[in-house]
């Protein structure tokens, strides 16, 4: 009996060891070393070919969408999306006419389980581009790309991803990536792997200037061409090792690529302009040469957000001469002034735009201003048509869903980025790129600015005075106001003082000429459809303290407004700077190039803000009804850094920057022009919601626009 138990225990231990070796360690024995390697997808010239049900290869144009794991209340790295949610999204994405989804890294097992279920149950499958990316720490650290956190981690992730896609992996802990038991083989629907998402230019330059690293690589599936850099040699080695592993273990190959962007594109610019653009590097997909052993294929992928307007005018003479056959036929009416046409013409392989998009947020960082949801969809489809017309093999819209957690450079200073998933900041451009919105409220929002007061009740009233009444509500997106008066029309001018913080505020406004019972930090001015706006008291203007040097060339701390300064000024956002100057520029031109423009984000947009209305305008801030007007004010516009805890900006000039303090109420009032008495103001209680809130999904108008365009195309995906 004792021997039996020992033998049994030994067998169990061996089986456990084998299990852990196979699913955790990647151990395998190649029992068919001479078996042929096959592929269901390949490239031929500049075309991607996909094997159909009859076994023949047919051209594929990517109609894709990038899919993150982001939902309200969670960071995307929490991987909190449930399997049924993934399935619902896959169904909606396929119904939209897309044939491809791209993910950024290894997701948790619920994603791949749902992907398998969808494709085995659907007549029209979705295909997958599997992303592989390094951590922000590695990308922005002081080490180069051959460091442990960069190259070694990227190599291990590429091997792990292969096992994940073939359903032979278990991951217990996976920092910033998914984990679980991966047992579903989704490889039949995998198009390929895309290495990287956003490369730090400093890391690339640091790697290329390190003479200890080789600038050449020779492998079984990839080698480097003359002129390659150490960073490109590293990419070639990673891709070679990935293909080698999948070919040996699974006898199959998929497409491979590394992601690039305009900041690191292969083109050479004149030195004067290159310095202004921060163009320090050149990454060229042509420097990685696939060998004849690569049966699948290799394509160039580009992430297109920022680019240089009029880029073709800033190329070096040598580069311009080399691209002359392409530039001579350049169609600047195409997306990014024909930039994708140049990319397609330059490369000898298929080019796929693996990330492009437009935001429907209220906030913006471009001079063109924000887009409605419908305009977002129209821009997406125009750009997609241009991308394909320019010779590219398709594109992926970024992204499928809005992301409450995202930050944007021109608003990050103003909010608590660590608690961003707990509220929807529509002033942040980065949160509105999705085709699917997450609206506050379990089934509907607490208020829609639509000229219908059905959601308002007596308990919402804050004050009544001189025939005017003011009511207020709020949710995870905005503060909502209802102002009522007999005979109120669009021609009735109204002023609403708002006291947010006791640290500053004025009881007097110079223009318009008004006085208030309390020191007001903001003044809402309603004056018809075209001239209504929110103003901020000069001391509490966030843009001045944070960006006065960039917008006016002045130090904000040399002199600054008094606590009770009577000036109320427009609320503005700083915009991207695209002003380039030549070597012979005048001093005035040099000064102007250094300064950034701003956008008047305090100006209010009139319209119907109810998504159920046929007249829906997603940017609508106020709407008149019969004897009343409804207004929404985004939290960040009122200098809230984290409304989930009701935290607002503290005094900038005491703290020398943005710090925040909690409040439990704000004060509201309402007055009309010509009144001699100070506008009365009443308290409105605020309670933070913490992590306890509800939301519901809503397909945007942009989704319908994309579906109407892509849905008319061949549903097979070819």
MOJO-V343743 format. One record per residue. RES is the residue in one letter. OMEGA is omega in degrees with one decimal (* if undefined). NEAR is the number of other ideal C-beta (glycine too) atoms within 10 Angstrom. Layout:
res->RES omega->OMEGA near->NEAR
res->RES omega->OMEGA near->NEAR
//
This chain:
res->X omega->-179.2 near->5
res->X omega->178.8 near->6
res->X omega->179.6 near->7
res->X omega->179.6 near->8
res->X omega->179.3 near->9
res->X omega->179.7 near->10
res->X omega->179.3 near->10
res->X omega->179.1 near->10
res->X omega->179.6 near->10
res->X omega->179.3 near->10
res->X omega->179.6 near->10
res->X omega->179.3 near->10
res->X omega->177.9 near->10
res->X omega->179.2 near->10
res->X omega->177.1 near->10
res->X omega->178.0 near->10
res->X omega->178.2 near->12
res->X omega->179.4 near->11
res->X omega->-179.7 near->13
res->X omega->178.7 near->12
res->X omega->-177.7 near->12
res->X omega->-170.7 near->16
res->X omega->178.1 near->17
res->X omega->-176.0 near->13
res->X omega->179.4 near->11
res->X omega->-178.8 near->16
res->X omega->174.6 near->12
res->X omega->174.5 near->14
res->X omega->-178.8 near->7
res->X omega->-178.8 near->10
res->X omega->179.1 near->6
res->X omega->-176.3 near->7
res->X omega->-178.1 near->8
res->X omega->-179.9 near->5
res->X omega->-177.4 near->9
res->X omega->175.2 near->7
res->X omega->-177.7 near->16
res->X omega->177.3 near->13
res->X omega->177.3 near->18
res->X omega->-179.9 near->20
res->X omega->-179.3 near->22
res->X omega->175.9 near->19
res->X omega->176.0 near->19
res->X omega->-173.3 near->12
res->X omega->180.0 near->9
res->X omega->-176.0 near->17
res->X omega->172.0 near->17
res->X omega->-179.3 near->24
res->X omega->-179.1 near->21
res->X omega->-178.9 near->19
res->X omega->179.6 near->16
res->X omega->-176.3 near->14
res->X omega->179.3 near->6
res->X omega->177.9 near->6
res->X omega->179.0 near->7
res->X omega->178.6 near->9
res->X omega->179.1 near->17
res->X omega->-178.5 near->14
res->X omega->177.0 near->12
res->X omega->170.5 near->23
res->X omega->-175.0 near->22
res->X omega->168.1 near->26
res->X omega->-168.3 near->22
res->X omega->174.6 near->28
res->X omega->176.6 near->27
res->X omega->-173.3 near->25
res->X omega->177.9 near->27
res->X omega->177.9 near->22
res->X omega->-174.0 near->23
res->X omega->170.1 near->25
res->X omega->-179.7 near->23
res->X omega->178.1 near->21
res->X omega->-176.7 near->19
res->X omega->167.1 near->17
res->X omega->-179.4 near->17
res->X omega->-179.8 near->19
res->X omega->171.6 near->16
res->X omega->-178.0 near->14
res->X omega->-175.4 near->21
res->X omega->-179.7 near->17
res->X omega->-178.8 near->22
res->X omega->-175.3 near->11
res->X omega->-179.1 near->16
res->X omega->176.8 near->11
res->X omega->175.9 near->16
res->X omega->-178.4 near->22
res->X omega->179.1 near->17
res->X omega->179.8 near->15
res->X omega->178.4 near->20
res->X omega->-180.0 near->23
res->X omega->179.7 near->14
res->X omega->179.5 near->17
res->X omega->179.8 near->26
res->X omega->178.3 near->21
res->X omega->178.7 near->15
res->X omega->-179.7 near->22
res->X omega->178.0 near->19
res->X omega->175.6 near->26
res->X omega->-174.1 near->26
res->X omega->168.1 near->24
res->X omega->176.4 near->24
res->X omega->175.3 near->27
res->X omega->-168.3 near->19
res->X omega->-175.8 near->23
res->X omega->176.2 near->21
res->X omega->179.1 near->29
res->X omega->178.8 near->26
res->X omega->-172.9 near->21
res->X omega->180.0 near->22
res->X omega->177.9 near->20
res->X omega->-175.9 near->26
res->X omega->175.1 near->26
res->X omega->178.9 near->20
res->X omega->179.5 near->23
res->X omega->177.7 near->26
res->X omega->-179.5 near->17
res->X omega->-177.9 near->16
res->X omega->-175.0 near->21
res->X omega->177.6 near->19
res->X omega->-178.7 near->12
res->X omega->-175.3 near->10
res->X omega->175.6 near->12
res->X omega->179.4 near->7
res->X omega->-175.8 near->13
res->X omega->168.6 near->18
res->X omega->177.7 near->21
res->X omega->-170.9 near->22
res->X omega->165.0 near->25
res->X omega->-176.8 near->24
res->X omega->179.1 near->25
res->X omega->176.1 near->23
res->X omega->-176.2 near->26
res->X omega->176.5 near->22
res->X omega->179.8 near->26
res->X omega->175.5 near->17
res->X omega->179.5 near->11
res->X omega->-179.0 near->13
res->X omega->-176.3 near->20
res->X omega->-174.9 near->19
res->X omega->-179.9 near->11
res->X omega->179.7 near->17
res->X omega->179.6 near->8
res->X omega->176.8 near->15
res->X omega->-172.0 near->22
res->X omega->177.3 near->26
res->X omega->178.3 near->18
res->X omega->-176.7 near->16
res->X omega->-177.0 near->9
res->X omega->-176.2 near->15
res->X omega->-175.0 near->21
res->X omega->-176.4 near->21
res->X omega->179.8 near->12
res->X omega->-180.0 near->19
res->X omega->177.5 near->22
res->X omega->-179.0 near->17
res->X omega->179.0 near->11
res->X omega->179.7 near->23
res->X omega->177.6 near->22
res->X omega->179.2 near->18
res->X omega->-178.9 near->18
res->X omega->178.0 near->22
res->X omega->179.2 near->25
res->X omega->178.8 near->23
res->X omega->-176.7 near->26
res->X omega->178.3 near->26
res->X omega->174.5 near->18
res->X omega->-179.5 near->17
res->X omega->-178.6 near->17
res->X omega->169.0 near->24
res->X omega->179.7 near->18
res->X omega->-178.8 near->19
res->X omega->177.9 near->8
res->X omega->-177.3 near->6
res->X omega->-173.4 near->16
res->X omega->176.9 near->9
res->X omega->177.5 near->14
res->X omega->-177.0 near->22
res->X omega->178.4 near->20
res->X omega->178.4 near->17
res->X omega->178.5 near->20
res->X omega->-176.9 near->13
res->X omega->-176.0 near->26
res->X omega->-179.7 near->14
res->X omega->178.3 near->19
res->X omega->-179.6 near->15
res->X omega->-175.1 near->22
res->X omega->178.2 near->18
res->X omega->-177.3 near->14
res->X omega->179.4 near->20
res->X omega->175.2 near->23
res->X omega->-177.7 near->26
res->X omega->-177.0 near->23
res->X omega->176.8 near->24
res->X omega->-176.4 near->26
res->X omega->176.6 near->22
res->X omega->175.8 near->23
res->X omega->178.0 near->19
res->X omega->-177.8 near->16
res->X omega->175.8 near->24
res->X omega->-176.2 near->17
res->X omega->179.0 near->14
res->X omega->178.8 near->15
res->X omega->178.6 near->22
res->X omega->-178.5 near->24
res->X omega->-179.5 near->16
res->X omega->178.8 near->17
res->X omega->-176.5 near->23
res->X omega->179.7 near->21
res->X omega->177.6 near->11
res->X omega->-175.0 near->13
res->X omega->178.5 near->8
res->X omega->-178.3 near->7
res->X omega->-178.7 near->17
res->X omega->176.4 near->13
res->X omega->-179.6 near->16
res->X omega->177.7 near->14
res->X omega->177.0 near->21
res->X omega->179.5 near->13
res->X omega->-178.0 near->16
res->X omega->-174.5 near->13
res->X omega->-179.6 near->23
res->X omega->170.8 near->26
res->X omega->178.9 near->18
res->X omega->178.6 near->23
res->X omega->176.5 near->13
res->X omega->-179.0 near->7
res->X omega->178.9 near->11
res->X omega->-179.7 near->22
res->X omega->175.7 near->22
res->X omega->178.7 near->24
res->X omega->177.9 near->26
res->X omega->177.2 near->26
res->X omega->176.7 near->25
res->X omega->178.0 near->24
res->X omega->179.2 near->28
res->X omega->-179.3 near->25
res->X omega->178.5 near->20
res->X omega->-178.8 near->25
res->X omega->179.1 near->25
res->X omega->-179.5 near->23
res->X omega->177.8 near->18
res->X omega->-178.6 near->25
res->X omega->178.8 near->29
res->X omega->-178.4 near->17
res->X omega->-178.0 near->18
res->X omega->179.9 near->26
res->X omega->-177.8 near->21
res->X omega->-172.6 near->12
res->X omega->-172.9 near->17
res->X omega->176.1 near->19
res->X omega->178.2 near->15
res->X omega->176.8 near->19
res->X omega->174.2 near->24
res->X omega->176.0 near->24
res->X omega->176.1 near->25
res->X omega->-178.8 near->28
res->X omega->166.5 near->27
res->X omega->-175.0 near->24
res->X omega->178.4 near->23
res->X omega->179.2 near->23
res->X omega->-177.8 near->21
res->X omega->-179.0 near->19
res->X omega->-178.5 near->21
res->X omega->-175.7 near->22
res->X omega->-174.3 near->23
res->X omega->-173.2 near->17
res->X omega->-178.1 near->22
res->X omega->-179.1 near->17
res->X omega->175.0 near->22
res->X omega->-172.5 near->20
res->X omega->-179.0 near->11
res->X omega->-177.9 near->15
res->X omega->179.6 near->20
res->X omega->179.3 near->16
res->X omega->-179.8 near->12
res->X omega->179.8 near->18
res->X omega->-174.7 near->18
res->X omega->-176.8 near->9
res->X omega->-175.6 near->21
res->X omega->-171.7 near->14
res->X omega->170.9 near->19
res->X omega->173.8 near->19
res->X omega->-172.9 near->23
res->X omega->178.3 near->19
res->X omega->179.1 near->25
res->X omega->178.9 near->15
res->X omega->173.7 near->21
res->X omega->-174.5 near->26
res->X omega->174.5 near->17
res->X omega->177.2 near->20
res->X omega->-179.8 near->13
res->X omega->178.7 near->6
res->X omega->179.6 near->15
res->X omega->-177.3 near->23
res->X omega->-176.6 near->17
res->X omega->179.0 near->25
res->X omega->-173.0 near->23
res->X omega->-179.9 near->22
res->X omega->178.1 near->26
res->X omega->179.1 near->27
res->X omega->-176.4 near->29
res->X omega->173.3 near->26
res->X omega->-172.0 near->23
res->X omega->170.7 near->22
res->X omega->176.8 near->15
res->X omega->172.6 near->12
res->X omega->-177.5 near->18
res->X omega->174.9 near->21
res->X omega->-178.2 near->11
res->X omega->-175.5 near->11
res->X omega->-175.1 near->19
res->X omega->179.9 near->18
res->X omega->-174.5 near->13
res->X omega->178.6 near->21
res->X omega->176.9 near->20
res->X omega->179.7 near->15
res->X omega->179.1 near->9
res->X omega->179.9 near->10
res->X omega->179.8 near->18
res->X omega->178.6 near->17
res->X omega->-179.0 near->10
res->X omega->-177.8 near->15
res->X omega->-173.4 near->18
res->X omega->178.5 near->10
res->X omega->179.1 near->8
res->X omega->-176.9 near->17
res->X omega->-179.8 near->17
res->X omega->179.3 near->7
res->X omega->-175.2 near->10
res->X omega->177.3 near->17
res->X omega->-176.0 near->12
res->X omega->176.2 near->11
res->X omega->179.0 near->8
res->X omega->-179.2 near->19
res->X omega->-178.4 near->25
res->X omega->175.4 near->24
res->X omega->176.1 near->19
res->X omega->-178.5 near->22
res->X omega->179.5 near->25
res->X omega->175.6 near->26
res->X omega->177.5 near->24
res->X omega->179.0 near->23
res->X omega->-178.8 near->26
res->X omega->-179.8 near->23
res->X omega->-178.4 near->18
res->X omega->-172.8 near->18
res->X omega->178.4 near->19
res->X omega->-175.9 near->9
res->X omega->175.7 near->22
res->X omega->175.9 near->28
res->X omega->177.4 near->26
res->X omega->174.4 near->29
res->X omega->-173.5 near->29
res->X omega->175.5 near->29
res->X omega->171.9 near->26
res->X omega->-178.9 near->23
res->X omega->177.7 near->23
res->X omega->-176.2 near->23
res->X omega->173.0 near->24
res->X omega->175.7 near->27
res->X omega->177.0 near->26
res->X omega->177.2 near->26
res->X omega->-176.2 near->24
res->X omega->171.1 near->22
res->X omega->177.3 near->19
res->X omega->-177.4 near->15
res->X omega->180.0 near->11
res->X omega->178.7 near->10
res->X omega->-177.1 near->15
res->X omega->179.4 near->23
res->X omega->168.7 near->22
res->X omega->178.3 near->19
res->X omega->179.0 near->24
res->X omega->177.6 near->17
res->X omega->176.0 near->17
res->X omega->179.5 near->27
res->X omega->179.6 near->25
res->X omega->177.2 near->18
res->X omega->179.2 near->20
res->X omega->-176.1 near->25
res->X omega->174.6 near->17
res->X omega->179.4 near->14
res->X omega->-179.9 near->21
res->X omega->178.8 near->24
res->X omega->178.5 near->13
res->X omega->-178.9 near->20
res->X omega->179.9 near->29
res->X omega->179.6 near->19
res->X omega->-178.6 near->14
res->X omega->175.6 near->22
res->X omega->179.2 near->17
res->X omega->-177.2 near->26
res->X omega->176.5 near->23
res->X omega->-175.5 near->20
res->X omega->176.6 near->30
res->X omega->175.9 near->27
res->X omega->176.7 near->29
res->X omega->16.2 near->24
res->X omega->177.2 near->22
res->X omega->-174.7 near->26
res->X omega->171.9 near->24
res->X omega->-178.4 near->29
res->X omega->179.6 near->25
res->X omega->-175.8 near->23
res->X omega->-173.4 near->24
res->X omega->177.5 near->24
res->X omega->177.0 near->17
res->X omega->-171.5 near->20
res->X omega->-173.1 near->12
res->X omega->174.4 near->24
res->X omega->-176.1 near->23
res->X omega->-178.8 near->14
res->X omega->-169.7 near->17
res->X omega->-173.5 near->22
res->X omega->173.8 near->26
res->X omega->-172.5 near->17
res->X omega->-178.3 near->17
res->X omega->178.6 near->10
res->X omega->-177.5 near->17
res->X omega->-178.0 near->22
res->X omega->-174.4 near->22
res->X omega->176.3 near->23
res->X omega->-177.1 near->27
res->X omega->-178.6 near->28
res->X omega->-177.1 near->32
res->X omega->172.3 near->24
res->X omega->179.9 near->24
res->X omega->-176.2 near->29
res->X omega->-174.2 near->25
res->X omega->-176.4 near->23
res->X omega->-171.9 near->27
res->X omega->-175.4 near->30
res->X omega->-174.2 near->27
res->X omega->171.0 near->28
res->X omega->178.1 near->29
res->X omega->-179.5 near->19
res->X omega->169.9 near->23
res->X omega->-178.2 near->21
res->X omega->178.3 near->20
res->X omega->179.1 near->21
res->X omega->-177.2 near->15
res->X omega->179.4 near->9
res->X omega->176.2 near->7
res->X omega->-178.3 near->15
res->X omega->-177.5 near->24
res->X omega->-179.5 near->16
res->X omega->170.6 near->28
res->X omega->179.0 near->23
res->X omega->-171.1 near->25
res->X omega->-179.5 near->22
res->X omega->177.0 near->20
res->X omega->-174.2 near->16
res->X omega->-173.7 near->17
res->X omega->-177.3 near->7
res->X omega->-176.6 near->16
res->X omega->179.2 near->19
res->X omega->-179.2 near->10
res->X omega->-177.9 near->6
res->X omega->-179.3 near->7
res->X omega->-175.5 near->19
res->X omega->179.1 near->15
res->X omega->178.3 near->20
res->X omega->173.5 near->19
res->X omega->-176.8 near->14
res->X omega->174.5 near->15
res->X omega->177.6 near->13
res->X omega->178.1 near->11
res->X omega->172.8 near->20
res->X omega->-179.4 near->17
res->X omega->177.1 near->24
res->X omega->-177.4 near->24
res->X omega->173.3 near->24
res->X omega->176.0 near->19
res->X omega->174.2 near->21
res->X omega->-175.6 near->22
res->X omega->-178.7 near->24
res->X omega->-170.2 near->24
res->X omega->163.0 near->28
res->X omega->-177.6 near->23
res->X omega->-180.0 near->23
res->X omega->173.1 near->27
res->X omega->179.1 near->22
res->X omega->-176.4 near->22
res->X omega->175.5 near->21
res->X omega->177.6 near->18
res->X omega->177.8 near->7
res->X omega->-179.7 near->7
res->X omega->178.2 near->20
res->X omega->178.5 near->11
res->X omega->-179.5 near->13
res->X omega->-179.6 near->7
res->X omega->178.1 near->18
res->X omega->-178.5 near->15
res->X omega->177.3 near->20
res->X omega->-178.2 near->22
res->X omega->173.9 near->23
res->X omega->-179.2 near->30
res->X omega->177.8 near->26
res->X omega->-176.9 near->26
res->X omega->-174.5 near->23
res->X omega->177.2 near->21
res->X omega->-176.2 near->13
res->X omega->-179.0 near->19
res->X omega->-179.7 near->25
res->X omega->-177.2 near->23
res->X omega->175.2 near->28
res->X omega->-178.8 near->18
res->X omega->172.0 near->16
res->X omega->178.9 near->21
res->X omega->-178.8 near->11
res->X omega->3.3 near->10
res->X omega->-176.6 near->14
res->X omega->-178.0 near->10
res->X omega->170.7 near->25
res->X omega->-174.7 near->17
res->X omega->178.3 near->23
res->X omega->-179.3 near->16
res->X omega->175.9 near->21
res->X omega->-177.2 near->21
res->X omega->176.3 near->32
res->X omega->-179.7 near->27
res->X omega->177.3 near->23
res->X omega->176.8 near->23
res->X omega->-177.9 near->23
res->X omega->178.3 near->19
res->X omega->-174.9 near->24
res->X omega->178.5 near->17
res->X omega->-172.8 near->13
res->X omega->-169.3 near->14
res->X omega->-173.2 near->9
res->X omega->176.6 near->11
res->X omega->-175.8 near->22
res->X omega->172.3 near->17
res->X omega->177.5 near->24
res->X omega->178.9 near->21
res->X omega->175.8 near->26
res->X omega->-168.2 near->28
res->X omega->-179.1 near->18
res->X omega->-172.4 near->24
res->X omega->179.8 near->29
res->X omega->-175.4 near->25
res->X omega->-176.2 near->21
res->X omega->-177.4 near->22
res->X omega->-176.1 near->21
res->X omega->-173.2 near->22
res->X omega->-172.4 near->18
res->X omega->-179.7 near->18
res->X omega->178.9 near->17
res->X omega->-177.8 near->14
res->X omega->-176.7 near->14
res->X omega->-177.9 near->17
res->X omega->-179.9 near->13
res->X omega->-178.2 near->11
res->X omega->175.9 near->11
res->X omega->-176.0 near->10
res->X omega->-175.3 near->19
res->X omega->176.8 near->12
res->X omega->171.9 near->7
res->X omega->-177.1 near->7
res->X omega->-175.3 near->16
res->X omega->175.7 near->21
res->X omega->-179.8 near->12
res->X omega->-176.4 near->15
res->X omega->179.3 near->14
res->X omega->-174.7 near->19
res->X omega->-179.3 near->17
res->X omega->172.0 near->17
res->X omega->-169.1 near->26
res->X omega->177.3 near->18
res->X omega->176.3 near->15
res->X omega->-173.3 near->25
res->X omega->176.3 near->20
res->X omega->176.5 near->22
res->X omega->-176.0 near->19
res->X omega->174.7 near->18
res->X omega->179.7 near->14
res->X omega->-179.6 near->13
res->X omega->-177.1 near->17
res->X omega->177.3 near->14
res->X omega->179.6 near->19
res->X omega->179.4 near->16
res->X omega->-177.7 near->10
res->X omega->-177.6 near->8
res->X omega->-178.8 near->7
res->X omega->178.0 near->14
res->X omega->179.2 near->9
res->X omega->178.7 near->7
res->X omega->178.7 near->8
res->X omega->178.0 near->13
res->X omega->179.5 near->11
res->X omega->-179.9 near->12
res->X omega->-178.7 near->14
res->X omega->-178.6 near->15
res->X omega->-175.0 near->13
res->X omega->179.7 near->14
res->X omega->175.6 near->18
res->X omega->178.9 near->16
res->X omega->179.9 near->19
res->X omega->-178.7 near->20
res->X omega->-177.1 near->11
res->X omega->177.2 near->23
res->X omega->177.7 near->21
res->X omega->-175.2 near->16
res->X omega->-178.7 near->24
res->X omega->178.3 near->19
res->X omega->176.0 near->19
res->X omega->179.1 near->21
res->X omega->-176.0 near->19
res->X omega->179.2 near->26
res->X omega->-178.2 near->20
res->X omega->-179.8 near->18
res->X omega->-177.3 near->10
res->X omega->175.8 near->16
res->X omega->178.9 near->6
res->X omega->-173.6 near->12
res->X omega->173.6 near->18
res->X omega->-173.7 near->20
res->X omega->179.3 near->25
res->X omega->-175.1 near->19
res->X omega->178.8 near->24
res->X omega->179.9 near->24
res->X omega->-177.6 near->22
res->X omega->-180.0 near->25
res->X omega->170.9 near->18
res->X omega->-178.3 near->14
res->X omega->179.1 near->10
res->X omega->179.6 near->14
res->X omega->174.8 near->18
res->X omega->176.2 near->23
res->X omega->-177.9 near->26
res->X omega->169.7 near->23
res->X omega->176.1 near->25
res->X omega->178.8 near->23
res->X omega->-176.2 near->22
res->X omega->-176.6 near->25
res->X omega->178.8 near->24
res->X omega->177.6 near->25
res->X omega->178.3 near->22
res->X omega->170.2 near->23
res->X omega->177.8 near->27
res->X omega->179.6 near->24
res->X omega->-178.1 near->21
res->X omega->177.3 near->28
res->X omega->174.2 near->21
res->X omega->-177.1 near->18
res->X omega->177.7 near->22
res->X omega->-177.8 near->19
res->X omega->177.6 near->22
res->X omega->171.6 near->26
res->X omega->-179.5 near->17
res->X omega->-175.9 near->17
res->X omega->-169.1 near->24
res->X omega->169.5 near->17
res->X omega->-176.0 near->11
res->X omega->-177.7 near->14
res->X omega->179.4 near->11
res->X omega->-177.9 near->12
res->X omega->168.5 near->18
res->X omega->-178.8 near->13
res->X omega->-178.9 near->20
res->X omega->-176.9 near->15
res->X omega->174.6 near->11
res->X omega->-180.0 near->17
res->X omega->177.1 near->10
res->X omega->167.6 near->14
res->X omega->-177.2 near->23
res->X omega->-178.0 near->23
res->X omega->173.9 near->25
res->X omega->176.1 near->25
res->X omega->-179.5 near->26
res->X omega->179.5 near->23
res->X omega->-179.7 near->16
res->X omega->174.5 near->12
res->X omega->-179.8 near->8
res->X omega->-179.1 near->12
res->X omega->-178.3 near->5
res->X omega->176.1 near->10
res->X omega->-179.6 near->16
res->X omega->178.5 near->26
res->X omega->-178.8 near->20
res->X omega->-177.8 near->26
res->X omega->-179.0 near->18
res->X omega->174.2 near->14
res->X omega->-173.7 near->21
res->X omega->178.6 near->10
res->X omega->175.4 near->18
res->X omega->177.2 near->10
res->X omega->-179.3 near->16
res->X omega->179.8 near->17
res->X omega->179.6 near->10
res->X omega->-177.3 near->10
res->X omega->177.7 near->9
res->X omega->179.9 near->17
res->X omega->176.6 near->14
res->X omega->175.9 near->20
res->X omega->-179.9 near->13
res->X omega->175.9 near->15
res->X omega->174.6 near->17
res->X omega->-177.0 near->17
res->X omega->172.8 near->23
res->X omega->178.6 near->22
res->X omega->175.5 near->30
res->X omega->-179.8 near->23
res->X omega->179.4 near->16
res->X omega->179.3 near->21
res->X omega->-179.9 near->25
res->X omega->179.7 near->19
res->X omega->178.8 near->13
res->X omega->-177.6 near->19
res->X omega->-177.1 near->19
res->X omega->179.2 near->14
res->X omega->-177.9 near->9
res->X omega->-176.7 near->13
res->X omega->-176.3 near->10
res->X omega->-179.9 near->14
res->X omega->-178.9 near->14
res->X omega->-179.5 near->21
res->X omega->* near->14
//
